Amino acid sequence: MNAVGIDVSKGKSMMAALRPMGEVALRTKEYPHTEAGLEQMALAILALGEDTWAVMEATGRYHEPVAAALTNNLIPLTDKVFPGVNELFSSPEQADGSVKWVDFVMTFWHCECINLASEAAFTERCRKWCKRKGYHFSPQKTAELYMDSAGHITTLPRNSNTRLLITTTAKELASAKSTLAVLRAEMDRLARQLPEYDTVRAIYGVGEKTAPPLIAEIGDVRRFPQRSSISAFAGVDPTVDDSGKRLVRGGLAQIGADDLVQGLAQMGRAALGGWITLGEPVYQFLNKKRSKGKPYFVYMTAAENQFLRIYYARVKECLNAADNQETA
């Protein structure tokens, strides 16, 4: 196994790598936190081969853009061999974490893998690939892929080195998504054992992916003395500057649990996109604020607060009822 060490600081990272038995694979080098710098870092790691682990040391949150660049490096790479291939697929991520376009580029890693063959040959190969991977085969979609593979100017040649870069990156991303899917399934299994799970799932906008993080982040709602306390916990409560005779109410505190804030924002966007029933109270409240001409940030935050109030009331009632049944 190859080991990569990354010392992340503000604006730059220092990276070095060792092969087994202490052999130096990469000498210490500085990489700036720019698009080009992070891409060079990712390519240097990929060049070490598949069996490579990277460890980042950082203070604060400086490591986050580096982690994102290493994770999302597949799209910039595929744009050099098959521009826009990820946009040609609309299939959602499967329960096991499989993503169709990621699996596709593991086999058809360069546009010339498609357009240098005849359309009939590519169609047959794609049909067998779909059968092997468990994807639905569409002759019309296959014909569109064949047409879209032509006319591109690629910046990486079709050779063994390029294939290694693309397939290794795709495998790493697929492995990460598979691990994430396993963790999500385990989180959902554990959350189903809690008495409030069905109540939380019954709230509009909460699905299998959002319910476990919500329950985990908020915990027992009875630890909050009042409904406004849960809004403060999420960081969507207004700040108050109270000093002597001065009392100023400002913007949002924006200091809360990151996963909870992201979950609330996701459900707010779902309501805004019309994915929630029109008679749902959070959507009605959001639409009311929006019709009054309120800014986006204002009515979205108001909807998040409204959701937390509903969550607090329903889950608290559910937990109290469960406790009463145990004591009866």
C-alpha positions in Angstrom: 0.0 0.0 0.0 1.2 3.5 -0.9 0.8 6.1 1.9 0.3 9.8 1.1 0.6 12.5 3.8 -0.9 15.9 3.2 -0.3 18.8 5.6 -3.1 21.3 4.8 -2.8 24.9 5.8 -4.6 28.1 4.6 -4.0 28.6 0.9 -1.6 25.7 0.3 -0.7 22.1 1.1 2.5 20.1 1.5 2.4 16.6 0.2 4.7 13.6 0.3 4.3 9.9 -0.4 6.0 6.6 0.6 5.8 3.2 -1.0 6.1 0.0 1.1 9.3 -0.5 3.0 9.8 3.2 3.3 10.7 3.9 -0.4 10.1 7.6 -1.2 7.4 7.8 -4.0 6.9 11.6 -3.9 9.2 14.1 -2.3 7.7 16.9 -0.3 6.1 19.4 -2.6 4.0 22.5 -2.1 0.6 22.7 -3.9 -1.4 26.0 -3.9 -5.2 25.8 -3.3 -6.0 26.8 -6.8 -7.8 24.8 -9.5 -4.6 24.0 -11.2 -2.7 23.3 -8.0 -5.4 20.9 -6.6 -5.6 19.1 -10.0 -1.8 18.6 -10.0 -2.1 17.1 -6.5 -4.9 14.8 -7.5 -3.0 13.6 -10.6 0.1 13.0 -8.6 -1.8 10.7 -6.2 -3.6 8.9 -9.0 -0.3 8.2 -10.7 0.8 6.1 -7.7 -1.7 3.4 -8.5 -4.9 1.9 -7.1 -3.6 0.8 -3.7 -3.0 4.2 -2.3 -4.3 5.9 0.9 -4.1 9.6 1.7 -4.1 11.1 5.2 -4.7 14.8 5.7 -3.7 16.8 8.7 -5.3 20.1 9.2 -6.4 22.7 11.7 -9.9 24.0 11.4 -11.7 23.5 8.0 -8.8 24.2 5.6 -8.8 20.6 4.5 -12.4 20.7 3.1 -11.6 22.1 -0.4 -8.7 19.7 -0.7 -10.9 16.7 0.1 -13.6 18.0 -2.3 -11.0 18.4 -5.1 -9.7 14.9 -4.6 -13.2 13.4 -4.5 -14.6 15.2 -7.4 -11.6 15.0 -9.7 -13.3 12.5 -12.1 -15.4 15.1 -13.9 -12.4 17.4 -14.8 -10.5 14.2 -16.0 -13.4 13.0 -18.2 -13.8 16.4 -19.7 -10.4 15.9 -21.2 -11.3 12.6 -22.8 -15.1 12.7 -23.3 -16.4 16.3 -22.5 -19.8 16.3 -20.8 -20.2 12.6 -20.5 -21.5 12.9 -16.9 -24.3 15.2 -18.3 -25.5 12.5 -20.7 -26.9 10.3 -17.9 -30.0 11.2 -15.8 -30.3 8.0 -13.8 -30.5 8.5 -10.1 -27.9 7.0 -7.7 -28.9 3.4 -6.8 -29.4 2.1 -3.3 -25.9 0.4 -3.3 -24.3 3.7 -4.3 -23.8 2.9 -8.0 -23.9 5.8 -10.4 -24.5 4.8 -14.1 -22.2 7.4 -15.6 -19.3 6.5 -13.3 -19.7 2.8 -14.2 -19.9 3.8 -17.8 -16.6 5.6 -17.9 -14.8 2.6 -16.3 -15.5 0.7 -19.5 -15.9 3.5 -22.1 -13.1 5.7 -20.7 -12.4 7.7 -23.9 -14.8 9.0 -26.5 -12.7 7.1 -29.1 -13.6 3.9 -27.4 -17.1 4.6 -28.8 -16.8 6.5 -32.1 -13.9 4.4 -33.6 -16.2 1.4 -33.5 -19.3 1.0 -35.7 -22.7 2.0 -34.2 -23.8 -1.6 -34.3 -20.7 -2.8 -32.5 -21.1 -0.2 -29.8 -24.8 -0.9 -29.4 -24.1 -4.6 -28.8 -21.3 -3.9 -26.4 -23.4 -1.4 -24.5 -26.3 -3.9 -24.3 -24.0 -6.5 -22.8 -22.6 -3.9 -20.4 -26.1 -2.9 -19.2 -27.0 -6.6 -18.7 -23.8 -7.2 -16.7 -24.2 -4.1 -14.5 -28.0 -4.5 -14.1 -28.9 -1.2 -15.9 -31.8 -0.7 -18.2 -30.8 -0.9 -21.9 -32.3 1.7 -24.3 -31.4 1.5 -28.0 -32.4 5.2 -28.4 -30.2 6.3 -25.6 -27.3 4.2 -26.9 -27.7 5.8 -30.3 -27.6 9.3 -28.7 -24.4 8.3 -26.8 -22.8 7.2 -30.0 -23.7 10.5 -31.7 -22.5 12.6 -28.7 -19.2 10.8 -28.7 -18.2 12.3 -32.1 -16.7 15.7 -32.8 -14.8 16.2 -29.5 -11.4 17.7 -29.2 -9.7 15.8 -26.4 -6.6 16.9 -24.5 -5.5 13.5 -23.3 -4.7 10.8 -25.8 -6.2 7.3 -25.8 -3.4 5.3 -24.3 -2.7 3.1 -21.3 -1.7 6.0 -19.0 -4.9 7.9 -19.6 -6.9 4.7 -19.1 -5.2 4.2 -15.8 -6.0 7.7 -14.6 -9.7 7.6 -15.6 -10.5 4.0 -14.4 -8.6 4.4 -11.2 -10.4 7.7 -10.4 -13.7 6.2 -11.3 -13.1 3.1 -9.1 -12.1 5.3 -6.1 -15.3 7.4 -6.5 -17.4 4.3 -6.9 -15.8 2.8 -3.8 -16.5 5.9 -1.8 -20.1 6.0 -2.9 -20.5 2.3 -2.1 -19.1 2.8 1.4 -21.4 5.8 1.9 -24.4 3.8 0.8 -23.5 1.1 3.4 -23.2 3.7 6.1 -26.6 5.3 5.1 -28.2 1.9 5.2 -26.8 1.2 8.7 -27.9 4.7 9.9 -31.4 4.0 8.6 -31.5 0.6 10.3 -30.5 2.1 13.6 -32.9 5.0 13.2 -35.8 2.6 12.6 -35.4 1.3 16.1 -36.3 4.7 17.6 -39.9 5.4 18.5 -39.9 8.7 16.7 -38.7 7.3 13.3 -42.2 6.8 11.8 -43.3 10.2 13.0 -40.3 12.0 11.5 -40.8 10.1 8.2 -44.4 11.2 8.1 -43.4 14.8 8.0 -43.5 16.1 4.4 -40.0 16.6 2.9 -38.3 14.0 5.1 -37.1 10.8 3.3 -34.8 7.8 4.0 -31.7 9.9 3.5 -32.7 12.9 5.6 -34.5 11.2 8.5 -31.5 9.5 10.2 -29.3 12.7 10.1 -32.2 14.8 11.4 -32.8 12.4 14.3 -29.1 12.1 15.1 -28.4 15.8 15.0 -31.4 16.9 17.0 -31.5 14.0 19.4 -34.2 14.0 22.1 -36.3 17.2 21.5 -37.3 17.2 25.1 -33.9 18.5 26.0 -34.9 21.8 24.5 -37.1 23.8 26.9 -39.1 25.5 24.2 -39.6 25.5 20.5 -37.3 28.5 19.9 -34.4 26.6 21.5 -34.3 24.1 18.6 -34.1 27.0 16.1 -31.2 28.4 18.1 -29.5 25.0 18.0 -29.9 24.9 14.2 -28.5 28.4 13.9 -31.5 29.9 12.2 -32.5 32.2 15.0 -32.0 36.0 14.8 -29.0 37.5 16.7 -29.6 40.1 19.4 -27.1 42.8 20.3 -28.2 43.9 23.8 -25.8 46.3 25.6 -27.1 48.8 28.1 -29.8 50.9 26.4 -28.9 49.5 23.0 -31.0 46.6 21.6 -30.4 45.7 18.0 -31.8 42.6 16.3 -29.6 41.6 13.4 -29.3 38.7 11.0 -29.1 35.0 11.7 -26.7 33.5 14.1 -25.7 30.9 11.5 -23.9 28.9 14.2 -25.4 25.4 14.3 -24.9 21.8 13.5 -23.6 21.6 9.9 -25.5 18.4 8.9 -28.7 19.8 10.4 -28.4 23.1 8.5 -27.7 21.2 5.2 -30.7 19.0 5.8 -33.0 21.9 6.4 -31.7 23.7 3.3 -32.3 20.6 1.2 -35.9 20.3 2.4 -36.5 24.0 1.8 -35.3 23.6 -1.8 -37.6 20.6 -2.2 -40.5 22.7 -1.1 -39.5 25.5 -3.4 -39.2 23.1 -6.3 -42.8 22.0 -5.8 -41.8 18.4 -4.8 -44.0 18.7 -1.8 -47.8 18.6 -1.7 -49.3 22.0 -2.1 -51.4 21.6 1.0 -48.3 21.0 3.2 -48.0 23.7 5.9 -44.3 24.4 5.4 -44.8 25.0 1.7 -47.8 27.2 2.4 -45.8 29.2 4.9 -42.9 29.6 2.4 -45.2 30.6 -0.4 -47.0 33.2 1.8 -43.7 34.9 2.6 -42.6 34.7 -1.0 -45.8 36.3 -2.2 -45.2 39.3 0.0 -42.0 40.0 -1.9 -39.6 38.8 0.8 -36.0 38.0 -0.3 -35.0 34.4 -1.0 -32.9 34.1 2.2 -35.7 35.4 4.3 -38.5 33.2 3.2 -36.3 30.1 3.1 -35.1 30.7 6.7 -38.7 31.3 7.7 -39.7 27.9 6.2 -36.8 26.2 8.0 -38.0 27.7 11.3 -41.6 26.5 10.5 -40.4 23.0 9.8 -38.5 22.9 13.1 -41.6 24.0 15.0 -43.6 21.2 13.5 -40.8 18.7 14.1 -40.5 19.8 17.7 -44.3 19.5 18.4 -44.9 16.2 16.7 -41.8 14.4 17.9 -42.2 15.6 21.5 -45.8 14.3 21.5 -44.6 11.0 20.1 -41.9 10.5 22.7 -44.2 11.4 25.5 -46.8 9.0 24.3 -44.2 6.2 24.0 -43.0 6.9 27.6 -46.6 6.8 28.9 -47.1 3.4 27.2 -44.0 2.0 28.9 -45.1 3.2 32.4 -48.7 2.1 32.0 
